[in-house]
Amino acid sequence: MSKGKNQHVVPRDGNWAVVGEGNARATKILPTQERAIEKARDIARNQESELIVHGRGGQVRERDSHGHDSPRRRG
């Protein structure tokens, strides 16, 4: 389970926004998706949460967990 808020990278007014899950306001607005992903990844690592990248159409393109994942269990 994550400790902090999951971080979403979403398109906003021709730029890319980093938005904490449940927040209406962006944490940061950046000119490129790449820079927004870098910023969101830093926050997600710090908060041990998940990075969720959305495409221009709003669909989820990528997820990256930065929390403490459970160890794999043998089946």
N, CA, C and O atoms as a Tripos MOL2 file, in Angstrom:
@<TRIPOS>MOLECULE
protein
  300   299    75     0     0
PROTEIN
NO_CHARGES

@<TRIPOS>ATOM
      1 N           0.8400   -1.1770    0.0000 N.3       1 MET1
      2 CA          0.0000    0.0000    0.0000 C.3       1 MET1
      3 C           0.8890    1.2450    0.0000 C.2       1 MET1
      4 O           1.9170    1.2850    0.6760 O.2       1 MET1
      5 N           0.4890    2.2400   -0.7510 N.am      2 SER2
      6 CA          1.3100    3.4380   -0.8550 C.3       2 SER2
      7 C           1.1290    4.3220    0.3770 C.2       2 SER2
      8 O           0.0840    4.3060    1.0270 O.2       2 SER2
      9 N           2.1690    5.0880    0.6770 N.am      3 LYS3
     10 CA          2.1350    5.9910    1.8230 C.3       3 LYS3
     11 C           1.5730    7.3500    1.4410 C.2       3 LYS3
     12 O           0.8090    7.9450    2.2020 O.2       3 LYS3
     13 N           1.9480    7.8480    0.2600 N.am      4 GLY4
     14 CA          1.5340    9.1750   -0.1770 C.3       4 GLY4
     15 C           0.4950    9.0870   -1.2790 C.2       4 GLY4
     16 O          -0.0080    8.0110   -1.6030 O.2       4 GLY4
     17 N           0.1860   10.2390   -1.8440 N.am      5 LYS5
     18 CA         -0.7900   10.2990   -2.9320 C.3       5 LYS5
     19 C          -0.1520    9.8350   -4.2320 C.2       5 LYS5
     20 O           0.9860   10.1910   -4.5380 O.2       5 LYS5
     21 N          -0.8910    9.0380   -4.9920 N.am      6 ASN6
     22 CA         -0.4340    8.6740   -6.3270 C.3       6 ASN6
     23 C          -0.3130    9.9470   -7.1540 C.2       6 ASN6
     24 O          -1.0960   10.8830   -6.9890 O.2       6 ASN6
     25 N           0.6690    9.9730   -8.0390 N.am      7 GLN7
     26 CA          0.9460   11.1480   -8.8640 C.3       7 GLN7
     27 C           0.5360   10.8710  -10.3080 C.2       7 GLN7
     28 O           0.9970    9.9070  -10.9190 O.2       7 GLN7
     29 N          -0.3310   11.7210  -10.8450 N.am      8 HIS8
     30 CA         -0.8200   11.5780  -12.2150 C.3       8 HIS8
     31 C          -0.1720   12.6350  -13.0970 C.2       8 HIS8
     32 O          -0.0280   13.7890  -12.6940 O.2       8 HIS8
     33 N           0.2180   12.2350  -14.3010 N.am      9 VAL9
     34 CA          0.6940   13.1680  -15.3240 C.3       9 VAL9
     35 C          -0.4200   13.2440  -16.3570 C.2       9 VAL9
     36 O          -0.7550   12.2470  -16.9960 O.2       9 VAL9
     37 N          -0.9950   14.4450  -16.5180 N.am     10 VAL10
     38 CA         -2.1540   14.6240  -17.3890 C.3      10 VAL10
     39 C          -1.9620   15.8420  -18.2960 C.2      10 VAL10
     40 O          -1.2870   16.8000  -17.9200 O.2      10 VAL10
     41 N          -2.5630   15.7990  -19.5030 N.am     11 PRO11
     42 CA         -2.4840   16.9750  -20.3690 C.3      11 PRO11
     43 C          -3.3560   18.0990  -19.8100 C.2      11 PRO11
     44 O          -4.4450   17.8530  -19.2910 O.2      11 PRO11
     45 N          -2.8620   19.3430  -19.9230 N.am     12 ARG12
     46 CA         -3.6420   20.4790  -19.4390 C.3      12 ARG12
     47 C          -3.2660   21.7270  -20.2280 C.2      12 ARG12
     48 O          -2.1430   22.2210  -20.1330 O.2      12 ARG12
     49 N          -4.2130   22.2280  -21.0020 N.am     13 ASP13
     50 CA         -4.0500   23.4920  -21.7390 C.3      13 ASP13
     51 C          -2.7620   23.5670  -22.5550 C.2      13 ASP13
     52 O          -2.0610   24.5780  -22.5170 O.2      13 ASP13
     53 N          -2.4500   22.5050  -23.2890 N.am     14 GLY14
     54 CA         -1.2660   22.4890  -24.1380 C.3      14 GLY14
     55 C           0.0200   22.1680  -23.4030 C.2      14 GLY14
     56 O           1.0820   22.0990  -24.0220 O.2      14 GLY14
     57 N          -0.0520   21.9740  -22.1100 N.am     15 ASN15
     58 CA          1.1020   21.6090  -21.2900 C.3      15 ASN15
     59 C           0.8210   20.2700  -20.6240 C.2      15 ASN15
     60 O          -0.1440   19.5880  -20.9690 O.2      15 ASN15
     61 N           1.6620   19.9000  -19.6740 N.am     16 TRP16
     62 CA          1.4780   18.6550  -18.9140 C.3      16 TRP16
     63 C           1.5110   18.9810  -17.4370 C.2      16 TRP16
     64 O           2.4000   19.6880  -16.9640 O.2      16 TRP16
     65 N           0.5280   18.4570  -16.7040 N.am     17 ALA17
     66 CA          0.4030   18.7430  -15.2810 C.3      17 ALA17
     67 C           0.7130   17.5120  -14.4460 C.2      17 ALA17
     68 O           0.3920   16.3860  -14.8240 O.2      17 ALA17
     69 N           1.3400   17.7490  -13.3100 N.am     18 VAL18
     70 CA          1.5340   16.7220  -12.2870 C.3      18 VAL18
     71 C           0.4680   17.0000  -11.2320 C.2      18 VAL18
     72 O           0.4290   18.0810  -10.6460 O.2      18 VAL18
     73 N          -0.3990   16.0070  -10.9950 N.am     19 VAL19
     74 CA         -1.5160   16.1950  -10.0750 C.3      19 VAL19
     75 C          -1.5410   15.0590   -9.0650 C.2      19 VAL19
     76 O          -1.5670   13.8880   -9.4430 O.2      19 VAL19
     77 N          -1.5320   15.4000   -7.7830 N.am     20 GLY20
     78 CA         -1.6840   14.3950   -6.7380 C.3      20 GLY20
     79 C          -3.1060   13.8560   -6.7640 C.2      20 GLY20
     80 O          -4.0580   14.6150   -6.9470 O.2      20 GLY20
     81 N          -3.2530   12.5510   -6.5810 N.am     21 GLU21
     82 CA         -4.5740   11.9230   -6.6430 C.3      21 GLU21
     83 C          -5.5390   12.5970   -5.6690 C.2      21 GLU21
     84 O          -5.2340   12.7730   -4.4900 O.2      21 GLU21
     85 N          -6.7070   12.9700   -6.1880 N.am     22 GLY22
     86 CA         -7.7250   13.6210   -5.3760 C.3      22 GLY22
     87 C          -7.6140   15.1350   -5.3390 C.2      22 GLY22
     88 O          -8.5080   15.8040   -4.8200 O.2      22 GLY22
     89 N          -6.5390   15.6870   -5.8770 N.am     23 ASN23
     90 CA         -6.3480   17.1390   -5.8850 C.3      23 ASN23
     91 C          -6.9630   17.7540   -7.1350 C.2      23 ASN23
     92 O          -6.9020   17.1650   -8.2150 O.2      23 ASN23
     93 N          -7.5490   18.9270   -6.9920 N.am     24 ALA24
     94 CA         -8.0700   19.6580   -8.1460 C.3      24 ALA24
     95 C          -6.9620   20.4880   -8.7960 C.2      24 ALA24
     96 O          -6.9370   20.6640  -10.0140 O.2      24 ALA24
     97 N          -6.0500   20.9930   -7.9700 N.am     25 ARG25
     98 CA         -4.9670   21.8400   -8.4760 C.3      25 ARG25
     99 C          -3.7310   21.0100   -8.7900 C.2      25 ARG25
    100 O          -3.4370   20.0170   -8.1250 O.2      25 ARG25
    101 N          -3.0250   21.4420   -9.8120 N.am     26 ALA26
    102 CA         -1.7820   20.7700  -10.2020 C.3      26 ALA26
    103 C          -0.6630   21.1410   -9.2400 C.2      26 ALA26
    104 O          -0.5820   22.2740   -8.7660 O.2      26 ALA26
    105 N           0.1900   20.1750   -8.9620 N.am     27 THR27
    106 CA          1.3950   20.4210   -8.1750 C.3      27 THR27
    107 C           2.3840   21.2280   -9.0050 C.2      27 THR27
    108 O           3.0580   22.1250   -8.4990 O.2      27 THR27
    109 N           2.4580   20.8900  -10.2970 N.am     28 LYS28
    110 CA          3.4060   21.5390  -11.2100 C.3      28 LYS28
    111 C           2.8600   21.4150  -12.6250 C.2      28 LYS28
    112 O           2.2750   20.3900  -12.9740 O.2      28 LYS28
    113 N           3.0430   22.4510  -13.4440 N.am     29 ILE29
    114 CA          2.6860   22.4140  -14.8600 C.3      29 ILE29
    115 C           3.9700   22.6260  -15.6460 C.2      29 ILE29
    116 O           4.7100   23.5810  -15.4140 O.2      29 ILE29
    117 N           4.2190   21.7100  -16.5880 N.am     30 LEU30
    118 CA          5.4690   21.7240  -17.3550 C.3      30 LEU30
    119 C           5.1600   21.6650  -18.8510 C.2      30 LEU30
    120 O           4.0890   21.2030  -19.2450 O.2      30 LEU30
    121 N           6.1000   22.1360  -19.6940 N.am     31 PRO31
    122 CA          5.8330   22.2120  -21.1320 C.3      31 PRO31
    123 C           5.8510   20.8730  -21.8620 C.2      31 PRO31
    124 O           5.2480   20.7520  -22.9280 O.2      31 PRO31
    125 N           6.5310   19.8620  -21.3130 N.am     32 THR32
    126 CA          6.5990   18.5710  -22.0070 C.3      32 THR32
    127 C           6.1760   17.4410  -21.0720 C.2      32 THR32
    128 O           6.3030   17.5330  -19.8510 O.2      32 THR32
    129 N           5.6700   16.3790  -21.6840 N.am     33 GLN33
    130 CA          5.2830   15.2100  -20.9060 C.3      33 GLN33
    131 C           6.5070   14.5940  -20.2280 C.2      33 GLN33
    132 O           6.4250   14.1360  -19.0870 O.2      33 GLN33
    133 N           7.6270   14.5830  -20.9220 N.am     34 GLU34
    134 CA          8.8530   14.0060  -20.3720 C.3      34 GLU34
    135 C           9.2660   14.7010  -19.0700 C.2      34 GLU34
    136 O           9.6040   14.0380  -18.0890 O.2      34 GLU34
    137 N           9.2370   16.0220  -19.0670 N.am     35 ARG35
    138 CA          9.6120   16.7590  -17.8450 C.3      35 ARG35
    139 C           8.5960   16.5430  -16.7360 C.2      35 ARG35
    140 O           8.9610   16.4620  -15.5630 O.2      35 ARG35
    141 N           7.3180   16.4470  -17.1010 N.am     36 ALA36
    142 CA          6.2810   16.1940  -16.0980 C.3      36 ALA36
    143 C           6.4470   14.8080  -15.4820 C.2      36 ALA36
    144 O           6.2530   14.6340  -14.2790 O.2      36 ALA36
    145 N           6.8050   13.8240  -16.3060 N.am     37 ILE37
    146 CA          7.0340   12.4660  -15.7960 C.3      37 ILE37
    147 C           8.2130   12.4590  -14.8300 C.2      37 ILE37
    148 O           8.1460   11.8230  -13.7780 O.2      37 ILE37
    149 N           9.2850   13.1570  -15.1740 N.am     38 GLU38
    150 CA         10.4560   13.2250  -14.2830 C.3      38 GLU38
    151 C          10.0690   13.8040  -12.9220 C.2      38 GLU38
    152 O          10.4470   13.2660  -11.8810 O.2      38 GLU38
    153 N           9.3160   14.9010  -12.9370 N.am     39 LYS39
    154 CA          8.8970   15.5510  -11.6900 C.3      39 LYS39
    155 C           7.9760   14.6320  -10.8910 C.2      39 LYS39
    156 O           8.1560   14.4630   -9.6850 O.2      39 LYS39
    157 N           6.9910   14.0400  -11.5630 N.am     40 ALA40
    158 CA          6.0400   13.1530  -10.8800 C.3      40 ALA40
    159 C           6.7430   11.9220  -10.3170 C.2      40 ALA40
    160 O           6.4010   11.4530   -9.2320 O.2      40 ALA40
    161 N           7.7260   11.3950  -11.0510 N.am     41 ARG41
    162 CA          8.4800   10.2270  -10.5770 C.3      41 ARG41
    163 C           9.2590   10.5750   -9.3020 C.2      41 ARG41
    164 O           9.3070    9.7770   -8.3660 O.2      41 ARG41
    165 N           9.8610   11.7500   -9.2690 N.am     42 ASP42
    166 CA         10.5740   12.1860   -8.0630 C.3      42 ASP42
    167 C           9.6260   12.2480   -6.8590 C.2      42 ASP42
    168 O           9.9670   11.7900   -5.7690 O.2      42 ASP42
    169 N           8.4470   12.8120   -7.0680 N.am     43 ILE43
    170 CA          7.4680   12.9240   -5.9820 C.3      43 ILE43
    171 C           6.9940   11.5380   -5.5520 C.2      43 ILE43
    172 O           6.9080   11.2520   -4.3580 O.2      43 ILE43
    173 N           6.6850   10.6760   -6.5250 N.am     44 ALA44
    174 CA          6.2010    9.3250   -6.2170 C.3      44 ALA44
    175 C           7.2520    8.5280   -5.4450 C.2      44 ALA44
    176 O           6.9160    7.8030   -4.5090 O.2      44 ALA44
    177 N           8.5080    8.6570   -5.8270 N.am     45 ARG45
    178 CA          9.5780    7.9650   -5.0930 C.3      45 ARG45
    179 C           9.6520    8.4710   -3.6560 C.2      45 ARG45
    180 O           9.7550    7.6870   -2.7130 O.2      45 ARG45
    181 N           9.6000    9.7780   -3.5050 N.am     46 ASN46
    182 CA          9.6740   10.3950   -2.1840 C.3      46 ASN46
    183 C           8.5040    9.9510   -1.3050 C.2      46 ASN46
    184 O           8.6870    9.7030   -0.1130 O.2      46 ASN46
    185 N           7.3140    9.8500   -1.8760 N.am     47 GLN47
    186 CA          6.1130    9.5020   -1.1200 C.3      47 GLN47
    187 C           5.8160    8.0040   -1.1280 C.2      47 GLN47
    188 O           4.8320    7.5580   -0.5370 O.2      47 GLN47
    189 N           6.6640    7.2330   -1.7970 N.am     48 GLU48
    190 CA          6.4480    5.7890   -1.9340 C.3      48 GLU48
    191 C           5.0380    5.5030   -2.4470 C.2      48 GLU48
    192 O           4.2870    4.7220   -1.8630 O.2      48 GLU48
    193 N           4.7060    6.1570   -3.5520 N.am     49 SER49
    194 CA          3.3880    6.0070   -4.1590 C.3      49 SER49
    195 C           3.5370    5.5930   -5.6160 C.2      49 SER49
    196 O           4.6180    5.1780   -6.0350 O.2      49 SER49
    197 N           2.4780    5.6980   -6.3800 N.am     50 GLU50
    198 CA          2.4780    5.2390   -7.7620 C.3      50 GLU50
    199 C           2.4650    6.4200   -8.7260 C.2      50 GLU50
    200 O           1.8210    7.4390   -8.4730 O.2      50 GLU50
    201 N           3.1820    6.2670   -9.8280 N.am     51 LEU51
    202 CA          3.1780    7.2300  -10.9280 C.3      51 LEU51
    203 C           2.2220    6.6970  -11.9840 C.2      51 LEU51
    204 O           2.3410    5.5490  -12.4120 O.2      51 LEU51
    205 N           1.2710    7.5320  -12.4070 N.am     52 ILE52
    206 CA          0.2970    7.1380  -13.4200 C.3      52 ILE52
    207 C           0.3520    8.1760  -14.5360 C.2      52 ILE52
    208 O           0.0470    9.3490  -14.3180 O.2      52 ILE52
    209 N           0.7450    7.7340  -15.7380 N.am     53 VAL53
    210 CA          0.9010    8.6300  -16.8830 C.3      53 VAL53
    211 C          -0.2980    8.4590  -17.8100 C.2      53 VAL53
    212 O          -0.6140    7.3480  -18.2340 O.2      53 VAL53
    213 N          -0.9590    9.5680  -18.1190 N.am     54 HIS54
    214 CA         -2.1080    9.5750  -19.0200 C.3      54 HIS54
    215 C          -1.6770   10.1330  -20.3750 C.2      54 HIS54
    216 O          -0.8020   10.9960  -20.4480 O.2      54 HIS54
    217 N          -2.2930    9.6370  -21.4410 N.am     55 GLY55
    218 CA         -2.0410   10.1580  -22.7760 C.3      55 GLY55
    219 C          -2.8990   11.3840  -23.0420 C.2      55 GLY55
    220 O          -3.6740   11.8050  -22.1830 O.2      55 GLY55
    221 N          -2.7590   11.9560  -24.2300 N.am     56 ARG56
    222 CA         -3.5250   13.1570  -24.5850 C.3      56 ARG56
    223 C          -5.0280   12.9440  -24.5080 C.2      56 ARG56
    224 O          -5.7710   13.8800  -24.2130 O.2      56 ARG56
    225 N          -5.4840   11.7270  -24.7690 N.am     57 GLY57
    226 CA         -6.9110   11.4300  -24.7090 C.3      57 GLY57
    227 C          -7.4080   11.0990  -23.3110 C.2      57 GLY57
    228 O          -8.5950   10.8300  -23.1240 O.2      57 GLY57
    229 N          -6.5150   11.1140  -22.3300 N.am     58 GLY58
    230 CA         -6.9010   10.8400  -20.9550 C.3      58 GLY58
    231 C          -6.7140    9.3980  -20.5130 C.2      58 GLY58
    232 O          -6.8000    9.0920  -19.3240 O.2      58 GLY58
    233 N          -6.4570    8.5030  -21.4770 N.am     59 GLN59
    234 CA         -6.2840    7.0850  -21.1370 C.3      59 GLN59
    235 C          -4.9710    6.8640  -20.3990 C.2      59 GLN59
    236 O          -3.9980    7.5860  -20.6190 O.2      59 GLN59
    237 N          -4.9470    5.8610  -19.5190 N.am     60 VAL60
    238 CA         -3.7230    5.5300  -18.7880 C.3      60 VAL60
    239 C          -2.7670    4.8430  -19.7470 C.2      60 VAL60
    240 O          -3.1100    3.8300  -20.3570 O.2      60 VAL60
    241 N          -1.5680    5.3950  -19.8820 N.am     61 ARG61
    242 CA         -0.5380    4.8450  -20.7710 C.3      61 ARG61
    243 C           0.4760    4.0010  -20.0270 C.2      61 ARG61
    244 O           1.0190    3.0390  -20.5710 O.2      61 ARG61
    245 N           0.7290    4.3680  -18.7780 N.am     62 GLU62
    246 CA          1.8270    3.7400  -18.0390 C.3      62 GLU62
    247 C           1.5750    3.8880  -16.5450 C.2      62 GLU62
    248 O           1.0240    4.8890  -16.0870 O.2      62 GLU62
    249 N           1.9890    2.8710  -15.7970 N.am     63 ARG63
    250 CA          1.9440    2.9140  -14.3300 C.3      63 ARG63
    251 C           3.3050    2.4630  -13.8190 C.2      63 ARG63
    252 O           3.9310    1.5680  -14.3870 O.2      63 ARG63
    253 N           3.7540    3.0920  -12.7420 N.am     64 ASP64
    254 CA          5.0440    2.7310  -12.1640 C.3      64 ASP64
    255 C           4.9470    2.8900  -10.6520 C.2      64 ASP64
    256 O           4.7730    3.9980  -10.1450 O.2      64 ASP64
    257 N           5.0610    1.7790   -9.9400 N.am     65 SER65
    258 CA          4.9370    1.7820   -8.4870 C.3      65 SER65
    259 C           6.2800    2.0950   -7.8420 C.2      65 SER65
    260 O           7.3110    1.5420   -8.2230 O.2      65 SER65
    261 N           6.2500    2.9870   -6.8620 N.am     66 HIS66
    262 CA          7.4680    3.3410   -6.1370 C.3      66 HIS66
    263 C           7.3370    3.0650   -4.6490 C.2      66 HIS66
    264 O           8.1130    3.5800   -3.8440 O.2      66 HIS66
    265 N           6.3520    2.2480   -4.2860 N.am     67 GLY67
    266 CA          6.1840    1.8730   -2.8860 C.3      67 GLY67
    267 C           6.9250    0.5930   -2.5980 C.2      67 GLY67
    268 O           7.7060    0.1100   -3.4180 O.2      67 GLY67
    269 N           6.6790    0.0550   -1.4440 N.am     68 HIS68
    270 CA          7.2840   -1.2190   -1.0690 C.3      68 HIS68
    271 C           6.3500   -2.3230   -1.5260 C.2      68 HIS68
    272 O           5.3590   -2.6200   -0.8590 O.2      68 HIS68
    273 N           6.6610   -2.9290   -2.6570 N.am     69 ASP69
    274 CA          5.8330   -4.0030   -3.1830 C.3      69 ASP69
    275 C           5.9970   -5.2480   -2.3290 C.2      69 ASP69
    276 O           7.0590   -5.4920   -1.7560 O.2      69 ASP69
    277 N           4.9320   -6.0290   -2.2550 N.am     70 SER70
    278 CA          4.9970   -7.2940   -1.5330 C.3      70 SER70
    279 C           5.9420   -8.2310   -2.2600 C.2      70 SER70
    280 O           6.0020   -8.2110   -3.4900 O.2      70 SER70
    281 N           6.6830   -9.0570   -1.5230 N.am     71 PRO71
    282 CA          7.5590  -10.0190   -2.2020 C.3      71 PRO71
    283 C           6.7280  -11.0250   -2.9840 C.2      71 PRO71
    284 O           5.6140  -11.3730   -2.5910 O.2      71 PRO71
    285 N           7.2830  -11.4820   -4.0860 N.am     72 ARG72
    286 CA          6.5600  -12.4630   -4.9010 C.3      72 ARG72
    287 C           6.4410  -13.7730   -4.1430 C.2      72 ARG72
    288 O           7.3750  -14.2230   -3.4800 O.2      72 ARG72
    289 N           5.2840  -14.3610   -4.2590 N.am     73 ARG73
    290 CA          5.0520  -15.6420   -3.6040 C.3      73 ARG73
    291 C           5.0760  -16.7400   -4.6440 C.2      73 ARG73
    292 O           4.6010  -16.5660   -5.7660 O.2      73 ARG73
    293 N           5.6230  -17.8500   -4.2640 N.am     74 ARG74
    294 CA          5.6590  -18.9830   -5.1820 C.3      74 ARG74
    295 C           4.2900  -19.6210   -5.2190 C.2      74 ARG74
    296 O           3.6360  -19.7900   -4.1900 O.2      74 ARG74
    297 N           3.8670  -19.9740   -6.4210 N.am     75 GLY75
    298 CA          2.5380  -20.5370   -6.5930 C.3      75 GLY75
    299 C           2.5590  -21.9570   -6.6940 C.2      75 GLY75
    300 O           1.5090  -22.5810   -6.8430 O.2      75 GLY75
@<TRIPOS>BOND
     1     1     2 1
     2     2     3 1
     3     3     4 2
     4     3     5 am
     5     5     6 1
     6     6     7 1
     7     7     8 2
     8     7     9 am
     9     9    10 1
    10    10    11 1
    11    11    12 2
    12    11    13 am
    13    13    14 1
    14    14    15 1
    15    15    16 2
    16    15    17 am
    17    17    18 1
    18    18    19 1
    19    19    20 2
    20    19    21 am
    21    21    22 1
    22    22    23 1
    23    23    24 2
    24    23    25 am
    25    25    26 1
    26    26    27 1
    27    27    28 2
    28    27    29 am
    29    29    30 1
    30    30    31 1
    31    31    32 2
    32    31    33 am
    33    33    34 1
    34    34    35 1
    35    35    36 2
    36    35    37 am
    37    37    38 1
    38    38    39 1
    39    39    40 2
    40    39    41 am
    41    41    42 1
    42    42    43 1
    43    43    44 2
    44    43    45 am
    45    45    46 1
    46    46    47 1
    47    47    48 2
    48    47    49 am
    49    49    50 1
    50    50    51 1
    51    51    52 2
    52    51    53 am
    53    53    54 1
    54    54    55 1
    55    55    56 2
    56    55    57 am
    57    57    58 1
    58    58    59 1
    59    59    60 2
    60    59    61 am
    61    61    62 1
    62    62    63 1
    63    63    64 2
    64    63    65 am
    65    65    66 1
    66    66    67 1
    67    67    68 2
    68    67    69 am
    69    69    70 1
    70    70    71 1
    71    71    72 2
    72    71    73 am
    73    73    74 1
    74    74    75 1
    75    75    76 2
    76    75    77 am
    77    77    78 1
    78    78    79 1
    79    79    80 2
    80    79    81 am
    81    81    82 1
    82    82    83 1
    83    83    84 2
    84    83    85 am
    85    85    86 1
    86    86    87 1
    87    87    88 2
    88    87    89 am
    89    89    90 1
    90    90    91 1
    91    91    92 2
    92    91    93 am
    93    93    94 1
    94    94    95 1
    95    95    96 2
    96    95    97 am
    97    97    98 1
    98    98    99 1
    99    99   100 2
   100    99   101 am
   101   101   102 1
   102   102   103 1
   103   103   104 2
   104   103   105 am
   105   105   106 1
   106   106   107 1
   107   107   108 2
   108   107   109 am
   109   109   110 1
   110   110   111 1
   111   111   112 2
   112   111   113 am
   113   113   114 1
   114   114   115 1
   115   115   116 2
   116   115   117 am
   117   117   118 1
   118   118   119 1
   119   119   120 2
   120   119   121 am
   121   121   122 1
   122   122   123 1
   123   123   124 2
   124   123   125 am
   125   125   126 1
   126   126   127 1
   127   127   128 2
   128   127   129 am
   129   129   130 1
   130   130   131 1
   131   131   132 2
   132   131   133 am
   133   133   134 1
   134   134   135 1
   135   135   136 2
   136   135   137 am
   137   137   138 1
   138   138   139 1
   139   139   140 2
   140   139   141 am
   141   141   142 1
   142   142   143 1
   143   143   144 2
   144   143   145 am
   145   145   146 1
   146   146   147 1
   147   147   148 2
   148   147   149 am
   149   149   150 1
   150   150   151 1
   151   151   152 2
   152   151   153 am
   153   153   154 1
   154   154   155 1
   155   155   156 2
   156   155   157 am
   157   157   158 1
   158   158   159 1
   159   159   160 2
   160   159   161 am
   161   161   162 1
   162   162   163 1
   163   163   164 2
   164   163   165 am
   165   165   166 1
   166   166   167 1
   167   167   168 2
   168   167   169 am
   169   169   170 1
   170   170   171 1
   171   171   172 2
   172   171   173 am
   173   173   174 1
   174   174   175 1
   175   175   176 2
   176   175   177 am
   177   177   178 1
   178   178   179 1
   179   179   180 2
   180   179   181 am
   181   181   182 1
   182   182   183 1
   183   183   184 2
   184   183   185 am
   185   185   186 1
   186   186   187 1
   187   187   188 2
   188   187   189 am
   189   189   190 1
   190   190   191 1
   191   191   192 2
   192   191   193 am
   193   193   194 1
   194   194   195 1
   195   195   196 2
   196   195   197 am
   197   197   198 1
   198   198   199 1
   199   199   200 2
   200   199   201 am
   201   201   202 1
   202   202   203 1
   203   203   204 2
   204   203   205 am
   205   205   206 1
   206   206   207 1
   207   207   208 2
   208   207   209 am
   209   209   210 1
   210   210   211 1
   211   211   212 2
   212   211   213 am
   213   213   214 1
   214   214   215 1
   215   215   216 2
   216   215   217 am
   217   217   218 1
   218   218   219 1
   219   219   220 2
   220   219   221 am
   221   221   222 1
   222   222   223 1
   223   223   224 2
   224   223   225 am
   225   225   226 1
   226   226   227 1
   227   227   228 2
   228   227   229 am
   229   229   230 1
   230   230   231 1
   231   231   232 2
   232   231   233 am
   233   233   234 1
   234   234   235 1
   235   235   236 2
   236   235   237 am
   237   237   238 1
   238   238   239 1
   239   239   240 2
   240   239   241 am
   241   241   242 1
   242   242   243 1
   243   243   244 2
   244   243   245 am
   245   245   246 1
   246   246   247 1
   247   247   248 2
   248   247   249 am
   249   249   250 1
   250   250   251 1
   251   251   252 2
   252   251   253 am
   253   253   254 1
   254   254   255 1
   255   255   256 2
   256   255   257 am
   257   257   258 1
   258   258   259 1
   259   259   260 2
   260   259   261 am
   261   261   262 1
   262   262   263 1
   263   263   264 2
   264   263   265 am
   265   265   266 1
   266   266   267 1
   267   267   268 2
   268   267   269 am
   269   269   270 1
   270   270   271 1
   271   271   272 2
   272   271   273 am
   273   273   274 1
   274   274   275 1
   275   275   276 2
   276   275   277 am
   277   277   278 1
   278   278   279 1
   279   279   280 2
   280   279   281 am
   281   281   282 1
   282   282   283 1
   283   283   284 2
   284   283   285 am
   285   285   286 1
   286   286   287 1
   287   287   288 2
   288   287   289 am
   289   289   290 1
   290   290   291 1
   291   291   292 2
   292   291   293 am
   293   293   294 1
   294   294   295 1
   295   295   296 2
   296   295   297 am
   297   297   298 1
   298   298   299 1
   299   299   300 2
@<TRIPOS>SUBSTRUCTURE
     1 MET1         2 RESIDUE 1 A MET
     2 SER2         6 RESIDUE 1 A SER
     3 LYS3        10 RESIDUE 1 A LYS
     4 GLY4        14 RESIDUE 1 A GLY
     5 LYS5        18 RESIDUE 1 A LYS
     6 ASN6        22 RESIDUE 1 A ASN
     7 GLN7        26 RESIDUE 1 A GLN
     8 HIS8        30 RESIDUE 1 A HIS
     9 VAL9        34 RESIDUE 1 A VAL
    10 VAL10       38 RESIDUE 1 A VAL
    11 PRO11       42 RESIDUE 1 A PRO
    12 ARG12       46 RESIDUE 1 A ARG
    13 ASP13       50 RESIDUE 1 A ASP
    14 GLY14       54 RESIDUE 1 A GLY
    15 ASN15       58 RESIDUE 1 A ASN
    16 TRP16       62 RESIDUE 1 A TRP
    17 ALA17       66 RESIDUE 1 A ALA
    18 VAL18       70 RESIDUE 1 A VAL
    19 VAL19       74 RESIDUE 1 A VAL
    20 GLY20       78 RESIDUE 1 A GLY
    21 GLU21       82 RESIDUE 1 A GLU
    22 GLY22       86 RESIDUE 1 A GLY
    23 ASN23       90 RESIDUE 1 A ASN
    24 ALA24       94 RESIDUE 1 A ALA
    25 ARG25       98 RESIDUE 1 A ARG
    26 ALA26      102 RESIDUE 1 A ALA
    27 THR27      106 RESIDUE 1 A THR
    28 LYS28      110 RESIDUE 1 A LYS
    29 ILE29      114 RESIDUE 1 A ILE
    30 LEU30      118 RESIDUE 1 A LEU
    31 PRO31      122 RESIDUE 1 A PRO
    32 THR32      126 RESIDUE 1 A THR
    33 GLN33      130 RESIDUE 1 A GLN
    34 GLU34      134 RESIDUE 1 A GLU
    35 ARG35      138 RESIDUE 1 A ARG
    36 ALA36      142 RESIDUE 1 A ALA
    37 ILE37      146 RESIDUE 1 A ILE
    38 GLU38      150 RESIDUE 1 A GLU
    39 LYS39      154 RESIDUE 1 A LYS
    40 ALA40      158 RESIDUE 1 A ALA
    41 ARG41      162 RESIDUE 1 A ARG
    42 ASP42      166 RESIDUE 1 A ASP
    43 ILE43      170 RESIDUE 1 A ILE
    44 ALA44      174 RESIDUE 1 A ALA
    45 ARG45      178 RESIDUE 1 A ARG
    46 ASN46      182 RESIDUE 1 A ASN
    47 GLN47      186 RESIDUE 1 A GLN
    48 GLU48      190 RESIDUE 1 A GLU
    49 SER49      194 RESIDUE 1 A SER
    50 GLU50      198 RESIDUE 1 A GLU
    51 LEU51      202 RESIDUE 1 A LEU
    52 ILE52      206 RESIDUE 1 A ILE
    53 VAL53      210 RESIDUE 1 A VAL
    54 HIS54      214 RESIDUE 1 A HIS
    55 GLY55      218 RESIDUE 1 A GLY
    56 ARG56      222 RESIDUE 1 A ARG
    57 GLY57      226 RESIDUE 1 A GLY
    58 GLY58      230 RESIDUE 1 A GLY
    59 GLN59      234 RESIDUE 1 A GLN
    60 VAL60      238 RESIDUE 1 A VAL
    61 ARG61      242 RESIDUE 1 A ARG
    62 GLU62      246 RESIDUE 1 A GLU
    63 ARG63      250 RESIDUE 1 A ARG
    64 ASP64      254 RESIDUE 1 A ASP
    65 SER65      258 RESIDUE 1 A SER
    66 HIS66      262 RESIDUE 1 A HIS
    67 GLY67      266 RESIDUE 1 A GLY
    68 HIS68      270 RESIDUE 1 A HIS
    69 ASP69      274 RESIDUE 1 A ASP
    70 SER70      278 RESIDUE 1 A SER
    71 PRO71      282 RESIDUE 1 A PRO
    72 ARG72      286 RESIDUE 1 A ARG
    73 ARG73      290 RESIDUE 1 A ARG
    74 ARG74      294 RESIDUE 1 A ARG
    75 GLY75      298 RESIDUE 1 A GLY
